[in-house]
Amino acid sequence: MVEDSGRFVSLNLLGNDAAHFNIETQEAKIVCTFSRGFAIGYQLARSSLIKGLVIYGMGVGEDTRFSVYTGISIDPFHRGTTSGSSGILIKDCRIRGFTAGICLSQNGITLNAENIHVENVSIDNVKAAYVTCQRQSKANTVKNLICWDNVK
């Protein structure tokens, strides 16, 4: 979880090249051995990049209103303010085996989660690939989303 005590934070997580085209032995992997929560979480993030990572989950896990088993979660918690993240690029990643691949503002109260860009991402074996849970997400883009296996 990336957070800085209620202040905006920026953090880049970089793997190798385009994760969904790599040979498995060369993948930069995050393997989750739990079935609730999220693999990567950003709270009040600005100008951040997640690139070239493979994120493996245990299959469909917890699926409750405020705790969705997610590969990447942006603003998962309500922190007493409605301010949220913006300017995040998720690129060349592979997400597999979660309830949701990417989830924005799953708490339903935190606004913004805007200017979130998803490019060349492969999401498979999930219940939902990309989810936004509040009314003020704007200027978000999804380009070249690749879905395999079970995606409902």
PLY file of the C-alpha trace (Angstrom):
ply
format ascii 1.0
element vertex 152
property float x
property float y
property float z
element edge 151
property int vertex1
property int vertex2
end_header
0.00 0.00 0.00
1.42 3.37 -1.04
0.24 6.19 1.22
1.81 9.22 2.93
-0.30 10.15 5.99
-2.97 12.03 4.06
-0.56 13.83 1.71
-0.27 13.14 -2.00
2.46 10.67 -2.92
4.15 9.51 -6.11
5.76 6.09 -6.59
6.76 4.20 -9.72
6.78 0.37 -9.75
8.72 -0.89 -12.76
9.22 -4.45 -13.99
10.68 -5.82 -17.21
9.38 -4.75 -20.61
5.82 -5.73 -21.53
4.91 -8.33 -18.92
2.36 -10.22 -21.00
4.92 -10.91 -23.76
7.81 -12.04 -21.55
9.10 -15.54 -21.04
7.81 -16.67 -17.63
11.30 -17.03 -16.13
12.01 -13.37 -16.95
8.81 -11.92 -15.48
8.88 -9.37 -12.68
6.22 -11.09 -10.54
4.14 -10.33 -7.52
2.54 -13.56 -6.29
-0.20 -13.12 -3.70
-0.74 -16.02 -1.33
-3.82 -14.43 0.26
-7.42 -14.12 -0.98
-8.61 -10.78 0.41
-7.46 -7.19 -0.03
-5.25 -6.11 -2.92
-1.81 -6.81 -4.34
-0.93 -3.17 -5.09
-2.77 -0.25 -3.51
-2.35 3.48 -4.07
-4.06 6.03 -1.78
-3.91 9.74 -2.75
-1.34 9.07 -5.48
-0.25 11.57 -8.12
1.87 11.11 -11.25
2.72 7.45 -10.67
3.56 4.59 -13.03
3.02 0.83 -12.71
4.75 -0.84 -15.64
5.89 -4.30 -16.71
4.64 -6.27 -13.68
2.91 -9.64 -13.55
0.51 -9.86 -10.60
-0.80 -13.33 -9.71
-3.66 -13.93 -7.29
-5.15 -17.10 -5.80
-8.35 -17.01 -7.90
-11.63 -15.31 -7.07
-11.42 -14.36 -3.40
-13.29 -12.02 -1.08
-15.97 -10.00 -2.81
-17.60 -7.61 -0.35
-18.54 -3.96 -0.83
-15.46 -2.52 0.88
-12.98 -5.34 0.52
-12.62 -6.65 -3.00
-9.75 -9.04 -3.80
-8.00 -6.88 -6.41
-4.78 -6.88 -8.41
-4.42 -3.07 -8.40
-6.59 -0.85 -6.21
-6.60 2.96 -6.47
-7.98 4.75 -3.37
-9.33 1.63 -1.64
-10.02 3.36 1.70
-12.06 6.37 2.81
-9.70 8.61 4.79
-12.14 11.32 5.94
-11.79 13.40 2.77
-13.23 12.99 -0.70
-9.89 13.76 -2.40
-8.47 10.93 -4.45
-5.69 9.94 -6.82
-4.96 11.24 -10.30
-2.38 10.89 -13.02
-1.62 7.16 -12.73
-0.46 5.09 -15.70
-0.77 1.29 -15.58
1.07 -0.06 -18.61
2.31 -3.36 -20.04
1.16 -5.43 -17.04
-0.53 -8.79 -16.60
-3.08 -9.36 -13.82
-4.43 -12.84 -13.16
-6.52 -14.63 -10.56
-8.38 -11.92 -8.61
-12.01 -10.97 -8.09
-11.27 -7.65 -9.90
-8.23 -6.79 -11.99
-8.17 -3.00 -11.45
-10.53 -1.23 -9.05
-10.93 2.55 -8.56
-12.35 4.00 -5.31
-13.90 0.78 -4.08
-14.98 2.54 -0.88
-17.54 4.47 -2.97
-16.90 7.77 -1.15
-13.46 8.94 -2.28
-13.87 11.00 -5.45
-11.47 11.80 -8.26
-9.58 8.65 -9.34
-9.19 10.62 -12.54
-6.63 10.68 -15.32
-6.04 6.98 -14.69
-4.70 5.38 -17.86
-4.54 1.65 -18.53
-2.55 0.63 -21.63
-1.56 -2.77 -23.03
-2.70 -4.66 -19.95
-3.68 -8.32 -19.95
-6.28 -9.33 -17.34
-7.54 -12.89 -17.01
-9.25 -15.29 -14.64
-11.16 -12.48 -12.87
-14.79 -11.67 -12.15
-14.43 -8.07 -13.44
-11.47 -6.63 -15.36
-11.84 -2.86 -14.66
-14.19 -1.35 -12.07
-14.85 2.21 -10.94
-17.02 2.68 -7.86
-17.82 6.39 -7.63
-19.39 9.15 -9.68
-16.46 11.49 -10.35
-13.97 9.47 -12.37
-13.14 11.50 -15.45
-10.56 11.59 -18.22
-9.72 7.91 -17.65
-8.68 5.75 -20.60
-8.37 2.04 -21.28
-6.41 1.12 -24.43
-5.56 -2.35 -25.71
-7.05 -4.29 -22.81
-6.46 -7.99 -23.36
-8.86 -10.39 -21.61
-8.35 -14.17 -21.56
-9.89 -17.13 -19.72
-12.73 -16.27 -17.35
-13.68 -12.60 -17.38
-17.30 -11.87 -16.59
0 1
1 2
2 3
3 4
4 5
5 6
6 7
7 8
8 9
9 10
10 11
11 12
12 13
13 14
14 15
15 16
16 17
17 18
18 19
19 20
20 21
21 22
22 23
23 24
24 25
25 26
26 27
27 28
28 29
29 30
30 31
31 32
32 33
33 34
34 35
35 36
36 37
37 38
38 39
39 40
40 41
41 42
42 43
43 44
44 45
45 46
46 47
47 48
48 49
49 50
50 51
51 52
52 53
53 54
54 55
55 56
56 57
57 58
58 59
59 60
60 61
61 62
62 63
63 64
64 65
65 66
66 67
67 68
68 69
69 70
70 71
71 72
72 73
73 74
74 75
75 76
76 77
77 78
78 79
79 80
80 81
81 82
82 83
83 84
84 85
85 86
86 87
87 88
88 89
89 90
90 91
91 92
92 93
93 94
94 95
95 96
96 97
97 98
98 99
99 100
100 101
101 102
102 103
103 104
104 105
105 106
106 107
107 108
108 109
109 110
110 111
111 112
112 113
113 114
114 115
115 116
116 117
117 118
118 119
119 120
120 121
121 122
122 123
123 124
124 125
125 126
126 127
127 128
128 129
129 130
130 131
131 132
132 133
133 134
134 135
135 136
136 137
137 138
138 139
139 140
140 141
141 142
142 143
143 144
144 145
145 146
146 147
147 148
148 149
149 150
150 151
